[in-house]
Amino acid sequence: TEYERKVSDMLSDERTYEKLPTDPTQKYKRKLVGILKRLKVEKKITDEQYKHLYLTAENVPRMYCTPKIHKTGNPLRPIVDYTGSIGYNTSRALADLLAPLVGKTTHHIKNSKHLAQEMSTILIEKDDMFLSHDVISLFTNTPIPETLDIIKRRLQEDTELKSRTDLEVDDIIELLSFIVTTTYFRFRDNIYQQKFGTAMGSPVSPVLANLFMEWLEQQAIATAPI
């Protein structure tokens, strides 16, 4: 089918995906449990938090795609269903922890309603141009090393971090790095590793993408030849 062909073409991108010979679930589980046990011993997470983050389910995340019907050729949007996977609760906890960092920039827009409100106060002259930019496959094109560096700096500058967690900045980055570098999923009878970017479907991915794009926007505005 056309769906199968498009998915096959997408997964053949060796920059982003790699077919794995075996299921890495147990290897990743041991690594994450090791991190969580150390944080518990160091009293950086409570017994209750440890039990919540500890992996009881071991489902291999499942990948499926939805068509982007608003774009030419209807390209596919890959979504990884993390529900019941070893990293889901940790990803959810990190998303909640990092969410307060988003939206601190001067030009942050919450949603389309907020954009309409902002635009209602702007007068467009005859020679002005209104531009809209789109990022192709934002999640899978979010550069992980750069984004982790950006988040680390933002956390170091966050004066309210201690009120949200007992984790140190390096602990948060360690957990975050584990989540974003162990993205794997099953499609049909094969298991794949995502080597670049984040996966839509992981709770923390939207936060990472937003923080990277906020940084990129600030860089673009600061260096614009105006």
Residue pairs with C-beta under 8 A, 6 or more apart in sequence:
3 65
3 76
6 65
6 75
6 76
7 65
7 76
7 187
10 17
10 65
10 76
10 78
11 17
11 19
11 187
11 192
15 195
15 196
16 140
16 194
16 195
16 196
16 197
17 192
17 193
17 194
17 195
18 192
18 193
18 195
19 190
19 191
19 192
20 184
20 190
20 191
20 192
20 193
22 191
23 60
23 191
24 182
24 184
24 191
24 193
25 58
25 60
25 86
26 58
28 86
28 87
28 178
28 182
28 184
29 55
29 58
29 86
31 178
31 182
32 55
32 86
32 87
32 90
32 178
33 54
33 55
35 174
35 175
35 178
36 45
36 50
36 53
36 54
36 90
37 50
39 45
39 50
39 167
39 171
40 46
40 47
40 50
43 166
44 166
44 167
44 168
44 171
45 53
45 166
45 167
49 93
52 89
52 93
53 89
53 90
53 93
55 86
55 87
55 89
57 84
57 85
57 86
57 88
58 85
58 86
59 83
59 84
59 85
60 85
60 184
60 185
60 186
60 191
61 80
61 81
61 82
61 85
61 183
61 184
61 185
61 186
61 199
61 201
62 80
62 81
62 185
62 186
62 187
63 78
63 79
63 80
63 81
63 185
63 186
63 187
63 192
64 78
64 79
64 81
64 187
65 76
65 77
65 78
65 79
66 76
66 77
66 79
67 74
67 75
67 76
67 77
68 74
68 75
68 76
68 77
77 200
78 140
78 199
78 200
79 199
79 200
79 201
80 183
80 185
80 194
80 199
80 200
80 201
80 202
81 201
82 88
82 91
82 199
82 201
82 202
82 203
87 178
87 179
87 182
87 202
88 203
90 175
90 178
90 179
91 179
91 202
91 203
91 204
91 205
92 203
92 204
94 172
94 175
94 176
94 179
94 203
94 204
94 207
95 203
95 204
95 206
95 207
97 164
97 165
97 167
97 172
98 151
98 172
98 176
98 204
98 207
98 208
98 211
99 207
100 158
100 160
100 164
101 151
101 154
101 155
101 158
101 207
101 211
102 108
102 207
102 210
102 211
102 214
103 110
104 214
105 214
105 217
105 218
107 217
107 221
108 214
109 115
109 118
124 130
135 141
135 213
137 197
138 209
138 213
139 197
139 198
139 199
139 200
139 205
139 209
140 194
140 196
140 197
140 198
140 199
141 196
141 197
142 197
142 198
142 205
142 208
142 209
142 212
143 196
143 197
143 212
144 180
144 181
144 196
144 197
144 198
146 212
147 180
147 208
147 211
147 212
148 173
148 176
148 177
148 180
150 211
150 212
150 215
151 173
151 176
151 208
151 211
152 169
152 173
154 211
155 161
155 169
155 172
155 173
156 169
161 169
165 172
167 175
176 204
176 208
179 202
179 204
180 198
180 202
180 204
180 208
183 193
183 194
183 198
183 199
183 202
184 191
184 192
184 193
184 194
185 191
185 192
185 194
185 199
186 192
198 204
198 205
198 208
198 209
199 205
